[in-house]
Amino acid sequence: MAELKTKVTEVSVKKFLDAIPDKQVSKDAHAISDLMKAITKSEPKMWGTSIVGFGSYHYKYDSGHEGDICLIGFSPRKKNISLYLGGGFHEVEDLMSKLGKHKVGKGCLYIDKLEDVDVKVLKKVIEHSIIAIKKQVAAQKKKNAAK
């Protein structure tokens, strides 16, 4: 099995965020980092070369593939800021409708700028996503224990 590229590194999160060329994106990334740190009560860590992650959990798929990944995280990309929230936000359409300008993928929420969204709503979306991930992990552990 190939070694996972997305794992915790010793790279400084602050240096990574400070080095973002676009100063507004850097400022937004620092604010998102502070928000996620407050919600998770976890220190940010670099996962791979470009993901700032908070907390972690172990996953194991039915295929046998397993590993560790951050509970939540984000990456300031050239096109947008990708927030990795595990998909729990799909369950809260009422909140998402109040969030502001955004796009979604399977487990990602994409924003162009922090000012495009309501930060109070974003906080609730992140909190809900953490709860959803923890429920998924607990269900998977129960399923694996029953095998």
C-alpha positions as CSV (number, residue, x, y, z in Angstrom):
1,M,0.0,0.0,0.0
2,A,1.3,3.5,-0.9
3,E,2.3,5.7,1.9
4,L,-0.1,8.6,2.6
5,K,1.1,12.0,1.6
6,T,-1.4,13.8,3.8
7,K,0.1,13.4,7.3
8,V,1.3,15.7,10.0
9,T,4.5,17.5,9.4
10,E,6.7,19.7,11.5
11,V,6.3,22.7,9.2
12,S,5.2,25.9,11.1
13,V,1.6,26.8,10.4
14,K,2.3,30.4,11.1
15,K,5.2,30.5,8.6
16,F,3.0,28.8,6.0
17,L,0.2,31.2,6.5
18,D,2.5,34.3,6.6
19,A,4.1,33.2,3.3
20,I,0.8,33.3,1.3
21,P,1.5,35.9,-1.4
22,D,-2.0,37.4,-1.4
23,K,-2.2,39.4,1.9
24,Q,-6.0,39.2,2.1
25,V,-5.9,35.4,1.7
26,S,-3.2,35.3,4.3
27,K,-5.3,37.4,6.7
28,D,-8.4,35.2,6.0
29,A,-6.4,32.0,6.5
30,H,-5.1,33.3,9.9
31,A,-8.7,34.1,10.9
32,I,-10.0,30.7,9.8
33,S,-7.1,29.1,11.7
34,D,-8.1,31.0,14.9
35,L,-11.7,30.1,14.4
36,M,-11.0,26.4,14.0
37,K,-8.5,26.4,16.9
38,A,-11.2,28.0,19.2
39,I,-13.8,25.4,18.1
40,T,-11.6,22.3,18.3
41,K,-9.4,23.5,21.2
42,S,-6.6,21.9,19.2
43,E,-3.4,23.5,17.9
44,P,-3.1,23.8,14.2
45,K,-0.7,21.4,12.4
46,M,0.4,21.1,8.8
47,W,-0.9,18.0,7.1
48,G,1.1,17.5,4.0
49,T,2.4,20.6,2.2
50,S,-0.7,22.8,2.2
51,I,-3.4,21.7,4.6
52,V,-3.8,23.3,8.0
53,G,-5.5,20.7,10.2
54,F,-7.0,20.5,13.7
55,G,-7.4,17.3,15.7
56,S,-7.3,13.9,14.1
57,Y,-9.0,10.6,13.9
58,H,-8.3,7.2,12.5
59,Y,-10.5,5.9,9.7
60,K,-10.8,2.4,8.1
61,Y,-12.8,1.8,5.0
62,D,-14.5,-1.5,4.1
63,S,-11.8,-1.9,1.4
64,G,-9.2,-2.2,4.2
65,H,-7.7,1.2,3.4
66,E,-7.0,3.1,6.7
67,G,-5.1,6.0,8.0
68,D,-5.2,9.1,10.1
69,I,-6.5,12.5,9.0
70,C,-7.3,15.8,10.6
71,L,-10.8,16.2,12.1
72,I,-11.2,19.5,10.2
73,G,-8.9,21.6,8.2
74,F,-8.4,24.1,5.4
75,S,-6.1,25.0,2.6
76,P,-5.6,28.4,1.1
77,R,-5.6,27.6,-2.7
78,K,-5.0,30.0,-5.6
79,K,-8.6,29.9,-6.7
80,N,-10.3,29.8,-3.2
81,I,-10.0,28.6,0.4
82,S,-10.9,25.0,0.7
83,L,-12.4,24.0,4.1
84,Y,-12.2,20.3,4.8
85,L,-15.3,19.5,6.9
86,G,-16.0,15.9,6.2
87,G,-19.4,16.5,4.6
88,G,-21.5,17.1,7.7
89,F,-22.6,20.4,6.2
90,H,-24.9,18.7,3.7
91,E,-27.2,17.9,6.6
92,V,-27.8,21.6,7.6
93,E,-29.3,23.1,4.5
94,D,-30.9,25.8,6.6
95,L,-27.5,27.0,7.9
96,M,-25.9,26.7,4.4
97,S,-28.6,28.9,2.9
98,K,-27.6,31.7,5.4
99,L,-23.8,31.2,5.0
100,G,-23.3,33.6,2.1
101,K,-21.3,33.1,-1.1
102,H,-19.8,29.6,-1.2
103,K,-19.6,26.3,-3.2
104,V,-19.6,22.8,-1.9
105,G,-18.0,19.4,-2.8
106,K,-18.4,16.0,-1.2
107,G,-16.5,16.9,1.9
108,C,-15.3,20.5,1.1
109,L,-16.7,23.9,1.5
110,Y,-15.1,26.5,-0.8
111,I,-15.1,30.3,-0.2
112,D,-13.3,33.0,-2.1
113,K,-13.0,35.4,0.8
114,L,-14.0,35.3,4.5
115,E,-16.0,38.5,4.0
116,D,-18.2,36.7,1.6
117,V,-19.7,34.5,4.4
118,D,-21.3,35.0,7.8
119,V,-18.6,33.9,10.2
120,K,-21.2,33.1,12.9
121,V,-23.0,30.8,10.5
122,L,-19.6,29.3,9.4
123,K,-18.8,28.5,13.0
124,K,-22.1,26.6,13.4
125,V,-21.4,24.7,10.2
126,I,-18.0,23.7,11.4
127,E,-19.3,22.6,14.8
128,H,-22.0,20.5,13.1
129,S,-19.4,18.9,10.8
130,I,-17.3,17.9,13.8
131,I,-20.3,16.3,15.4
132,A,-21.1,14.5,12.2
133,I,-17.5,13.2,11.8
134,K,-17.4,12.0,15.4
135,K,-20.7,10.1,14.8
136,Q,-19.3,8.5,11.7
137,V,-16.2,7.4,13.5
138,A,-18.1,6.0,16.4
139,A,-20.4,4.1,14.0
140,Q,-17.4,2.7,12.1
141,K,-15.7,1.6,15.4
142,K,-18.9,-0.2,16.4
143,K,-19.2,-1.9,13.0
144,N,-15.5,-3.0,13.1
145,A,-15.9,-4.3,16.7
146,A,-18.9,-6.4,15.6
147,K,-16.9,-8.1,12.8
